[in-house]
Amino acid sequence: MTLATADAGGDPTARVLILKDVSPEGWEFASDEGSVKGRDLAARPYAALTFYWSPLARQVRVRGPVVRATPERCAADFLSRGAGARAEALLGRQSMPLADPAEWDAQVETSLVRIKNDPDLVAPGWTLYSLRPDSVEFRQGDKERRHTRLAYLATPEGWTKQLLWP
């Protein structure tokens, strides 16, 4: 999925992430709180998700506020990752400048040793986020450009459905 956020000044950014789960809590994804997306969500806890399947001409867009999971759920998510992914996350340097790839290799190796010595080690900034949708839009493309777009909007009474112009 593509996650779109905006920083405190309103400047947007987007990146592709793994959707962890969809539950009554919302649409879940994870990242380090010190990453660009983590800092954006701390400043403006609202985001958009986009899923696109080109061969099927389908798209789903989801927008809403984002909340952090409990520390226990964040830790469980971190520990469910493979050792290599946990080793990288322990570095806490996502999106920072890297002068030499050899430095990254050495740091990851150090993190792998830390994980081996302490299998329950969790990166302190690892955060599981949940986007709680206030709108979900489904789009079905059509070769004749008669696309179908349905929007579902959250209301205090439940969800309303709207047909949108293509």
Order of alpha helices (4+ residues) and beta strands (2+ residues): beta-beta-beta-beta-alpha-beta-beta-alpha-alpha-alpha-beta-beta-beta-beta
